[in-house]
């Protein structure tokens, strides 16, 4: 007979926790454009699909340090509130704390809301949590970019990457 236990065999907590604030830089035009419309219906806007390779930086300023990239797509899937379904792979850059690790993220992109962290790789293997996001005030008129504040809160097993190698 198989049994399960909710107790943790570790003498201390078996999970690490992330509380991290980053800023998503979205560039909609110009030479640094980091999103591109790949499909627009012949009538209306419902179903418009955009691929993105947004950068995540440490401050909402033009030349901030790049910490990660949010690579994926967003699809206009909510006509009532013009909401975009978002599916992202947040890939941390090699020169920072989570060197090459990723978070898999899904959710809706209204002006403010939350995305679900549904997994991860590397040090962040099996991560779960949420990302609270909110649009920052728009940049000066004529700018082709904007920032979105991301408050990332996630839990992931300690030594998850090492344990995954056993399988």
Backbone bond lengths (Angstrom), bond angles and torsions (degrees), N, CA, C in turn:
res aa  C-N    CA-C-N  psi(-1)  N-CA   C-N-CA  omega(-1)  CA-C   N-CA-C  phi
1 X - - - 1.444 - - 1.527 108.31 -
2 X 1.326 115.49 128.06 1.464 120.63 178.91 1.517 109.45 -88.06
3 X 1.301 115.79 140.64 1.459 120.22 176.18 1.512 108.63 -128.92
4 X 1.309 115.72 156.68 1.457 120.43 176.27 1.511 108.36 -122.14
5 X 1.296 115.00 154.17 1.449 120.38 179.70 1.515 108.76 -134.46
6 X 1.308 115.39 138.70 1.462 118.69 177.52 1.519 111.54 -89.42
7 X 1.335 116.71 -1.69 1.459 118.55 -179.92 1.519 109.76 -78.25
8 X 1.295 114.94 151.92 1.455 121.61 -179.03 1.525 108.28 -99.04
9 X 1.337 119.03 126.81 1.459 120.88 -178.09 1.533 113.16 -72.94
10 X 1.326 117.59 -10.00 1.469 120.61 -179.27 1.528 109.89 -75.27
11 X 1.337 118.02 146.97 1.464 119.46 177.04 1.531 111.93 -69.94
12 X 1.317 116.88 -21.72 1.451 122.43 176.98 1.520 107.69 -124.11
13 X 1.296 117.70 -175.96 1.460 119.95 -179.76 1.525 110.99 -58.43
14 X 1.329 116.04 143.67 1.468 121.51 -178.88 1.518 111.94 -95.93
15 X 1.321 117.04 7.66 1.463 119.71 -177.41 1.516 111.18 -128.76
16 X 1.308 114.08 147.71 1.455 121.67 170.02 1.519 107.28 -96.83
17 X 1.313 115.64 158.32 1.462 121.42 -179.24 1.519 109.13 -128.73
18 X 1.325 115.45 140.05 1.467 121.40 175.59 1.513 108.35 -114.88
19 X 1.288 117.17 131.54 1.465 124.63 166.08 1.520 104.68 -129.11
20 X 1.314 115.67 104.94 1.455 120.55 -170.60 1.520 109.66 -136.96
21 X 1.321 117.64 132.54 1.461 121.74 174.80 1.526 108.46 -107.79
22 X 1.328 114.91 122.73 1.459 121.85 175.46 1.520 108.45 -128.94
23 X 1.324 115.88 169.64 1.459 121.58 -179.44 1.523 108.88 -125.65
24 X 1.311 115.73 124.12 1.457 122.25 179.29 1.519 107.74 -86.07
25 X 1.317 116.15 124.36 1.467 121.18 178.11 1.524 108.15 -103.06
26 X 1.328 115.09 115.19 1.452 122.66 -178.12 1.525 107.82 -107.43
27 X 1.343 116.60 118.93 1.461 121.76 -178.97 1.526 107.78 -114.66
28 X 1.329 116.53 114.99 1.467 121.42 -172.40 1.526 113.92 -95.76
29 X 1.330 118.24 -3.51 1.467 120.24 179.91 1.507 111.18 -164.09
30 X 1.309 115.96 172.53 1.458 121.20 177.76 1.511 112.32 86.18
31 X 1.327 115.45 -171.98 1.466 121.06 -175.04 1.531 112.87 -70.73
32 X 1.326 118.34 -23.06 1.466 121.39 -179.55 1.523 112.26 -99.03
33 X 1.326 117.82 15.00 1.466 121.94 -178.25 1.529 109.97 -50.82
34 X 1.358 116.31 129.92 1.461 119.18 -178.50 1.529 112.40 -122.76
35 X 1.309 116.64 21.52 1.453 122.12 169.65 1.520 107.67 -148.91
36 X 1.339 115.63 151.52 1.454 119.47 -175.43 1.521 109.15 -147.82
37 X 1.316 115.60 129.93 1.457 120.80 177.63 1.524 109.66 -71.39
38 X 1.337 116.11 122.32 1.471 119.15 -179.47 1.523 112.57 -106.95
39 X 1.345 117.43 -13.11 1.458 119.70 176.88 1.525 110.19 -153.24
40 X 1.326 115.86 133.64 1.467 122.12 172.42 1.528 106.50 -136.82
41 X 1.343 117.61 127.02 1.470 120.28 179.13 1.529 111.58 -59.97
42 X 1.319 115.54 156.99 1.461 120.39 179.59 1.515 111.72 -66.71
43 X 1.333 117.16 -28.57 1.461 120.73 176.93 1.525 108.44 -128.81
44 X 1.299 117.45 135.56 1.463 122.03 178.16 1.518 112.75 74.32
45 X 1.344 114.23 -167.52 1.467 119.94 -179.02 1.526 112.76 -121.76
46 X 1.337 117.67 -13.75 1.459 121.85 -179.33 1.533 109.92 -57.21
47 X 1.326 116.71 125.40 1.459 121.20 -178.44 1.512 114.26 98.35
48 X 1.335 117.62 -6.29 1.462 119.51 177.29 1.529 108.36 -53.75
49 X 1.319 116.25 133.73 1.467 121.84 -176.64 1.522 109.31 -123.42
50 X 1.330 114.93 132.60 1.465 121.78 -177.65 1.525 108.56 -128.59
51 X 1.325 116.92 132.13 1.456 122.32 174.36 1.527 107.62 -95.26
52 X 1.334 116.79 143.88 1.459 119.03 -177.15 1.525 112.53 -138.44
53 X 1.328 113.47 151.57 1.456 123.67 173.01 1.531 105.59 -137.95
54 X 1.346 114.08 62.15 1.463 120.61 -177.68 1.523 109.86 -68.68
55 X 1.314 116.49 151.09 1.470 119.57 174.32 1.522 108.87 -99.73
56 X 1.329 114.94 145.93 1.461 122.42 174.37 1.516 106.74 -110.80
57 X 1.324 115.03 123.77 1.458 121.14 -173.56 1.516 110.83 -121.00
58 X 1.338 115.85 168.55 1.463 120.64 -176.28 1.527 114.19 -86.60
59 X 1.324 118.83 -6.62 1.468 122.14 179.11 1.533 108.61 -155.97
60 X 1.331 117.33 151.25 1.470 119.63 -179.01 1.531 112.84 -84.06
61 X 1.323 115.08 59.46 1.467 121.71 178.77 1.528 108.01 -130.31
62 X 1.336 117.88 153.68 1.474 120.65 -173.81 1.529 116.22 -52.83
63 X 1.327 119.70 -41.57 1.467 120.89 -175.29 1.522 113.52 -109.70
64 X 1.327 117.19 37.57 1.464 121.71 -179.41 1.526 110.81 -69.88
65 X 1.338 115.72 162.59 1.464 121.11 179.82 1.533 109.97 -71.79
66 X 1.334 116.26 131.18 1.465 121.67 177.31 1.530 108.42 -78.80
67 X 1.335 116.07 123.88 1.459 122.75 179.64 1.528 110.70 -100.44
68 X 1.333 115.87 -38.36 1.467 120.80 -176.00 1.522 109.19 -156.18
69 X 1.322 115.59 174.38 1.466 122.20 175.16 1.521 107.48 -126.61
70 X 1.327 116.46 138.88 1.467 122.87 177.01 1.523 107.16 -105.05
71 X 1.315 115.48 100.20 1.465 121.67 -172.19 1.529 109.16 -110.32
72 X 1.323 115.98 127.40 1.448 119.61 -179.93 1.509 110.86 170.19
73 X 1.333 114.52 -142.00 1.453 118.30 179.73 1.509 110.49 -148.34
74 X 1.332 114.13 162.89 1.458 120.06 171.89 1.523 108.40 -137.25
75 X 1.334 114.23 141.92 1.458 122.58 -173.87 1.517 108.28 -126.72
76 X 1.337 117.38 129.82 1.464 121.10 176.85 1.530 107.29 -71.34
77 X 1.335 115.64 104.49 1.462 120.59 -172.17 1.527 113.02 -125.30
78 X 1.312 118.00 7.05 1.464 121.85 -178.05 1.523 108.21 -135.87
79 X 1.326 116.27 98.30 1.462 120.20 -177.57 1.527 112.83 -71.59
80 X 1.321 117.37 -31.04 1.464 120.65 -175.90 1.531 112.11 -62.63
81 X 1.338 117.03 -42.40 1.469 119.05 -177.62 1.524 112.13 -122.34
82 X 1.318 117.19 16.72 1.466 123.50 -178.05 1.531 109.93 48.78
83 X 1.322 115.50 55.96 1.455 122.01 179.04 1.514 111.54 -96.81
84 X 1.308 115.16 143.14 1.461 122.54 179.86 1.518 108.88 -107.65
85 X 1.352 117.89 124.87 1.454 121.85 171.46 1.524 106.84 -74.14
86 X 1.330 116.95 131.77 1.459 122.62 -175.62 1.525 109.62 -120.77
87 X 1.307 116.64 133.00 1.460 122.71 171.64 1.530 106.57 -130.15
88 X 1.336 115.85 118.29 1.465 121.21 -172.42 1.516 112.12 -130.71
89 X 1.302 114.91 151.10 1.450 123.40 166.61 1.525 105.51 -114.50
90 X 1.317 117.57 110.01 1.467 120.45 177.10 1.523 107.19 -87.41
91 X 1.321 115.41 111.02 1.470 122.62 -176.96 1.526 108.95 -104.90
92 X 1.333 116.29 114.30 1.458 120.63 179.85 1.522 109.83 -75.72
93 X 1.312 115.52 137.99 1.463 122.18 -177.16 1.527 110.02 -70.87
94 X 1.346 117.73 153.21 1.466 121.91 -174.77 1.528 115.32 -61.41
95 X 1.320 118.39 -24.48 1.469 119.50 -173.30 1.528 113.47 -96.12
96 X 1.344 118.04 32.60 1.469 118.48 177.67 1.516 110.57 -140.63
97 X 1.304 116.18 -175.63 1.463 125.03 -173.19 1.530 114.20 -51.09
98 X 1.336 118.84 -42.82 1.460 122.08 -174.74 1.535 111.85 -103.46
99 X 1.311 116.38 33.58 1.457 127.12 179.08 1.533 115.11 -20.04
100 X 1.334 117.22 98.91 1.449 121.95 174.83 1.519 116.27 78.83
101 X 1.319 118.80 -3.62 1.458 121.21 178.08 1.522 109.97 -75.23
102 X 1.327 116.43 161.82 1.462 120.47 179.29 1.523 111.11 -132.55
103 X 1.334 114.86 159.52 1.460 123.66 167.93 1.519 107.16 -122.98
104 X 1.330 117.09 135.33 1.458 121.01 174.31 1.525 107.29 -97.97
105 X 1.341 115.89 129.83 1.460 122.31 -169.68 1.523 110.07 -132.01
106 X 1.340 115.38 141.14 1.471 121.15 176.21 1.520 108.90 -141.31
107 X 1.325 116.21 151.12 1.450 120.20 176.37 1.509 112.06 165.89
108 X 1.331 114.96 -161.17 1.459 122.60 -178.28 1.518 108.52 -119.85
109 X 1.318 115.94 145.22 1.462 121.94 -176.38 1.526 111.24 -111.56
110 X 1.355 116.75 78.02 1.457 119.62 164.50 1.538 106.58 -90.36
111 X 1.337 118.57 -175.29 1.474 118.04 178.80 1.530 113.68 -56.42
112 X 1.335 119.00 -36.83 1.464 122.45 177.18 1.512 109.03 -138.04
113 X 1.324 116.94 149.91 1.452 119.91 178.05 1.507 112.11 167.73
114 X 1.336 115.12 -160.41 1.454 121.77 179.78 1.518 109.72 -132.68
115 X 1.309 114.76 148.36 1.450 122.17 170.95 1.521 107.17 -114.87
116 X 1.311 116.67 152.63 1.461 121.85 176.77 1.524 109.76 -94.04
117 X 1.318 115.93 135.30 1.460 121.48 169.92 1.525 104.97 -92.03
118 X 1.326 116.06 115.58 1.463 120.58 -172.33 1.523 113.27 -110.37
119 X 1.314 117.57 6.74 1.461 120.64 178.52 1.508 110.95 166.66
120 X 1.314 114.81 -177.28 1.452 120.41 179.17 1.507 110.21 -170.91
121 X 1.325 115.50 174.94 1.459 121.41 177.46 1.521 108.96 -135.68
122 X 1.336 115.66 171.35 1.460 120.38 179.98 1.519 110.32 64.69
123 X 1.319 116.83 -137.72 1.461 120.32 179.21 1.527 111.53 -60.81
124 X 1.323 117.39 -25.48 1.464 122.04 -176.83 1.534 112.57 -96.61
125 X 1.338 116.97 18.80 1.472 120.92 179.87 1.518 110.21 -53.05
126 X 1.300 115.16 136.08 1.470 124.10 177.84 1.535 112.86 64.56
127 X 1.319 117.71 28.37 1.463 121.30 178.51 1.522 110.49 -67.02
128 X 1.336 115.04 151.89 1.458 121.49 173.37 1.516 107.80 -148.32
129 X 1.335 115.64 146.15 1.453 119.05 -179.75 1.512 110.80 162.93
130 X 1.334 114.75 -156.04 1.457 120.55 -178.70 1.526 110.02 -138.77
131 X 1.321 113.87 158.68 1.458 121.42 171.60 1.514 106.56 -125.61
132 X 1.325 116.40 115.04 1.461 120.77 174.21 1.524 106.62 -84.03
133 X 1.335 116.91 128.28 1.460 119.54 -178.12 1.518 110.21 -126.49
134 X 1.320 114.73 146.61 1.465 120.37 176.65 1.521 109.06 -151.20
135 X 1.334 114.67 140.61 1.460 120.73 178.83 1.524 109.30 -72.82
136 X 1.314 116.33 135.71 1.465 121.32 174.86 1.523 108.13 -85.69
137 X 1.333 117.75 163.55 1.468 119.02 178.26 1.528 110.88 -52.54
138 X 1.323 116.62 143.61 1.471 119.40 -177.24 1.522 112.33 -62.80
139 X 1.339 116.20 151.92 1.463 120.73 176.54 1.528 110.11 -71.06
140 X 1.311 117.86 177.51 1.474 121.19 -179.40 1.527 111.78 -56.18
141 X 1.325 117.43 152.99 1.471 120.61 178.02 1.531 111.25 -53.79
142 X 1.318 115.29 141.16 1.459 120.62 -179.90 1.521 113.82 90.54
143 X 1.343 117.81 -10.99 1.468 120.47 178.57 1.522 109.76 -71.54
144 X 1.312 116.12 150.20 1.464 120.84 179.35 1.524 111.89 -105.36
145 X 1.344 117.17 10.96 1.456 119.31 -178.05 1.523 110.83 -133.03
146 X 1.321 114.02 163.72 1.452 122.00 175.17 1.512 109.03 -151.30
147 X 1.325 116.00 163.39 1.461 120.86 179.97 1.515 110.45 -117.92
148 X 1.305 115.18 149.60 1.457 124.07 175.05 1.522 106.38 -129.60
149 X 1.332 117.33 128.49 1.462 121.45 177.99 1.517 109.11 -80.82
150 X 1.333 116.04 132.09 1.454 122.14 177.72 1.522 109.44 -118.38
151 X 1.325 117.08 119.74 1.463 122.12 174.08 1.518 106.87 -105.18
152 X 1.326 115.62 105.19 1.459 122.91 -173.58 1.527 109.03 -94.46
153 X 1.326 115.67 125.16 1.466 120.98 174.47 1.520 107.20 -129.79
154 X 1.329 116.50 118.98 1.464 120.04 -177.69 1.518 110.88 -146.47
155 X 1.316 114.35 155.08 1.456 123.16 171.77 1.521 107.31 -117.43
156 X 1.330 116.11 143.91 1.455 120.44 176.09 1.525 107.88 -149.93
157 X 1.334 116.92 146.79 1.463 120.18 -177.33 1.523 112.01 -62.25
158 X 1.325 115.22 141.59 1.464 118.90 173.21 1.509 108.76 -65.42
159 X 1.302 116.43 138.48 1.467 123.49 178.75 1.523 112.17 57.21
160 X 1.327 117.96 30.72 1.468 120.86 -178.25 1.520 111.29 -60.45
161 X 1.318 117.81 -41.70 1.463 120.46 -177.80 1.532 110.17 -63.39
162 X 1.325 117.18 -40.60 1.464 120.42 178.98 1.522 110.47 -65.05
163 X 1.336 117.39 -42.24 1.463 121.12 -179.72 1.529 110.76 -66.34
164 X 1.338 118.24 -35.07 1.455 121.21 -179.55 1.529 110.75 -65.51
165 X 1.340 118.00 -28.94 1.463 121.11 179.92 1.515 111.95 -68.52
166 X 1.335 117.97 -18.39 1.453 121.66 -179.76 1.522 112.03 -73.01
167 X 1.326 117.74 -20.89 1.468 120.36 -176.09 1.483 112.61 -85.50
